[in-house]
Structure formats: structure tokens, C-alpha cells
Amino acid sequence: MSAVIEVERLVARYGEHTVLKGIDLQVQAGEIMVIMGGSGSGKSTLLRHLLGLQAPYSGQVRLLGEDINAIPPQRLVELRRKMGVAFQGGALFSSMTVGENVMLPLREHTRLDESTMQIMMRLKLDIVNLAGCENLMPAQLSGGMIKRAAMARAIIMDPRLLFLDEPSAGLDPVVAASLDELILKLRDATGMSLVVVTHELDSALKIADRIAVLDHGDILVCGSVAEVRASSSERVQALLNRRIQPLELNPEEYLKRLTGVPVSGGATA
Ligand SMILES: Nc1ncnc2c1ncn2[C@@H]1O[C@H](COP(=O)(O)OP(=O)(O)OP(=O)(O)O)[C@@H](O)[C@H]1O
């Protein structure tokens, strides 16, 4: 197997706040890598770095062998054609039909004729079980259908890398489970590599080849479902057992967070 995503010593900062503390991560060809972690652990920040939407403070992100922060703009455009993304809310344009939404990347990145684009769009809608929905408007879709349409748009260019941000968030368990099936089907049919950011433990356990558990900007464990389950880390076990961890702050830090003002040893006059 070869690595299609290589993250090396990635540090991300917002001002003085270090959010990713030197992360190493590799995703292999054809692999489904799930990124899990509590709220604020840095999942979205990591995803934005993987997509090249945010530049690292230090460290490297290589996609298909290319350092996305160092390649010339034209090569970056070519690289982006090999990447598909479905954002959390679906991000469909409400004024366009489902079909137009799905064809958007083809219109932007290719010079295919209209009938070819229509055929490709119908094919992708068929794959995500939305055959015949091309003339509907996004407002006419259920939550699960919006996610599927967003996925059809994300795979319209047959990407080698597919990034899914919280694909099953907000869906009822049955719809979420069918989306998991779809993710597995997609990978098996195309051999693409997927990075899936999710809060949903059931979904992660079902679809992941490997899970990376992020916590306070570090990867606590990265491995198969069995390896993650066997982790001796209390925080990993807390995540698996959905236990709520007490806030690990000393009183001074707690006050600082609450007020935004550092407490300088004792009362102020
Ligand atoms: N644009 C930003 N400016 C400043 N701080 C930010 C910014 N985006 C995120 N952060 C901070 O970085 C930390 C990690 O945030 P991030 O959104 O990456 O976490 P997350 O794991 O995706 O959380 P959630 O699951 O709640 O979406 C948080 O402390 C957050 O407040």
C-alpha cells in the first residue's frame, strides 16, 4: 500500500492558541480513515489543513505526494480535481436544482458537453440512490437526501481522495446507517481513499479501516477498530464509552477562560 495523504509534524495555531501540536498521520490508498474526537479537539482544523484551506504554522501536508503548501498554483488546481469534499450541512446551492448542484464541478473544471455532463450527473445520482431527483430543489429534499446529493457532487469528478465532514450528523439512526453503507459501497466500487470526520461512534466503528482519535490537538491513538478499542488511554475509553470527562482546568485557568483576563497571583486592587 502507498500513502496518499502524509501529514508530518503538523502544528496549527490561531494566534497564541496551538490547536494541533505536531501531528503525524498517513492515509493509505483505498483506506477509510475516520477522525474522531470531542468538541474542540481540532478535527475541523485538521480537515481544513488536509484540504489546503489553511496553511500550517509548521509541518507538512502531502496529498498524492505533493506538498499542498508548496506546489505551484496550476498544479494545486490539478490536485484539487482529484479531491472531493462534502461539507457538514451539504452546502447545496438553494437556487439550483439537485442536478445543477451535482454538475457544478464539471462546469467549473471541465469542457465536457452538456449531454455528457447530464449522463455523468445521472450516473452519480444513481450511485447515491437519488435516481430521478435531478429536477428537485434542495428545499424539497430530506436531511439524508441532502447528504447524498452532496456526496454525488463530491464524487462527480471521480476523485482519488474524498473528504466527508460529519456525513451522518443530524440524521436518524436508520438513515445514518444507510449512509454508512453507501460510504462503504463507494470505496469498494472505486478504490478511492476517504477521510471522514465524525462524532458518531457507531458510524466510525462500522466504516473505518483505521480511526485516529484527536484530543486537545494530539492524536491519542491511530489504528484499527480493534486497536482503538484496546487502547489503554482513559480518554480514548471515555470516547468509546461516551463518558463525559471532567474539565481538566485548574481554578486559575478556569477563571481566565470565563473572563478572558489572566489572574495574576492573588486579588487585584
Ligand atoms: N478560526 C478560528 N479562530 C480561532 N480559534 C479557532 C478557530 N477555529 C477553531 N478554533 C479553536 O480551535 C480549537 C479546535 O477547533 P476545531 O473546530 O478544529 O475543533 P473540532 O474538533 O472540529 O470541534 P467541533 O467538533 O466542536 O466542531 C477550538 O478551541 C476552537 O475554539
The ligand as an ORCA input file, in Angstrom:
! r2SCAN-3c Opt
* xyz 0 1
  N     -10.915     30.421     13.168
  C     -10.568     30.210     14.415
  N     -10.016     31.181     15.180
  C      -9.643     30.962     16.448
  N      -9.778     29.787     17.097
  C     -10.334     28.777     16.408
  C     -10.756     28.923     15.035
  N     -11.276     27.726     14.621
  C     -11.164     26.893     15.669
  N     -10.616     27.496     16.727
  C     -10.317     26.886     18.032
  O      -9.519     25.745     17.791
  C      -9.899     24.653     18.628
  C     -10.243     23.455     17.767
  O     -11.374     23.769     16.983
  P     -11.918     22.805     15.847
  O     -13.117     23.487     15.249
  O     -10.815     22.415     14.933
  O     -12.378     21.540     16.722
  P     -13.395     20.385     16.374
  O     -12.816     19.153     16.953
  O     -13.695     20.378     14.914
  O     -14.679     20.820     17.187
  P     -16.238     20.533     16.882
  O     -16.408     19.061     16.919
  O     -16.935     21.224     18.013
  O     -16.532     21.142     15.534
  C     -11.061     25.161     19.474
  O     -10.522     25.580     20.714
  C     -11.577     26.353     18.711
  O     -12.115     27.322     19.584
*
